[in-house]
Amino acid sequence: MSFGIILRLFLVVIFALLGWWFGSTFLERLPVLGPIGGRSYPFIIAFLGALVGFILPFLFLWPWRSFLKKVQKVSARSLLMGTVGAVLGLLVGLLLAFPLSLLPGLWGRISPLVGALLLACLGGATLVMREQDILTVLGLLVGREGLRLRRDVVLLDTSVIIDGRVIDIHRAGFIGGTLLVPRFVLDELQHIADSSDVLRRNRGRRGLDILNKMQKDESIPLEITDMDVPGISTVDGKLIKLAQELNCPILTNDYNLNRVAELQGVRVLNINELANAVKPVVLPGETLRVQIIQEGKEPGQGVGYLDDGTMVVVEEGRRHMNAMVSIVVTRVLQTVAGRMIFGQIHEDERTT
């Protein structure tokens, strides 16, 4: 049973008892009014009390849950700066309380309290909005300045989070340091997860699930940052500019982002290139075993795949559909999408 249901039942019982007590206490003092007079008062007021107890949680739980959701979206640093600013505002309000209390009449009674609340809100808002400048003045290495000095930071883009292989690659030790996810990348993931297109929605939800899994894994140093790049609307543009400012690489499997980043002097770690680099080397003339699972683009061709996902195009392989055959590699072609192997049916397979 949820906390909301337990609280609602508790308030219904308490307010019903209070209503019964109120109706019984004032029963003798109130005049009898027609058919609902006399002994009906305790029941009526107890029912009204139970109704109030049932409705009351709706009036308080909804704002409280809304407040908690907003707090969860705020970074810990912003919460800390807001709290410090509010405390400083209250201290200033305390210093001004005595002079304000000397004002005549009602102003002297309410001005200290109103002044303290206004100064607390103003102090909290000021420190949150100017937190970067304030911490920089104090000499604390945070934000861009601190991350610029940390050479072990890697920016993640949206595609590599959805891909999911980053977890295994980091565990294998190919990527070191802190994995940095900007808030605008997280917002793009959420936007994809809310898409009306089923495929995009599933991809977005997969990305959010993988990000949640990475956060719970203590062996993966993941950090979500609020750093943004004003004046740039696209996520790829923000990533490239942020990587330039932090002097760190971008981890991606997006071909277009890879090329644009390289043109602007940003180092890119492409997962697809890593996957191609660790694939076993196959030379023309070698023999492979592969299962033909679909037709090729050209007449008579069959297509199969190796265990690592490499596509194998087999000449005259269509008639061996769904069969495991031996092929002789004729050539290997490296493309943007990966490596392709071309081959023909082994002579022993042709004679059978």
C-alpha angles and dihedrals in degrees: 000000000000125000091246093057093046091050092048093051091047093052092045091055094043095048092044090054091046089050092050091049092047092048093047093046096051096036093099094043097052122077120243109259111200121281096346096054133101116024093009093076097080093048094047095047092043089054091049089049092051089049091052091048090052095049098040097077090056089059094051108026095056095055090043093052091045089052092050092051091053092047091052090057093053118088120244091243092056091049091051093048092047091051092049091048092050091050091050090049091052090050091053089047089052090055090050095045095088097050091045092050089061091068112111124262123337093353091065092056101046102031096077093053095042091046093051092050093047093048091048091053092044093049094048094047093047095052093046093050095044099032095121094052093043094050091046091052089050089054096243112149102230137130118010095347094053095043091048089062091048108083093186098075123114123187117222122211127207097259095054092051091052089046091061098200090108089083095059093040092054092046089051089056099244090120121046133187134028120335107223121204115187118218092242090060089052090049090052090051090052091048090052091047089054093050120127090226110093095216094049091044092053091048091051093049090048089053092050091048092051091048090050090049091051091051091053093048106090092197091065113072100215124173129183112207132195093214112133138179111230118213096032118096103185122080093224091052091050091050093051093047092046091049089053092051094047094038091227135127128257120233110214147134094209109118095202093049089047094056096041092049092049091051088056094049097256117141113236129200106203115196092202091056089050091050091050091047094057096046114112116264114250120192129198111270096034121122123236136183113226138161116233106226105163145014122269128231094256123065113275095010123133128198130213137163135229122229091265092054098259111153116236118198111200123198112229088004096128093087089057094058114163091005130118108238139172116243135187114228111237101176142348120222124197112208136173090259092050140276125327126197122206121198147149134232113278115251092244090057092050094056094051 
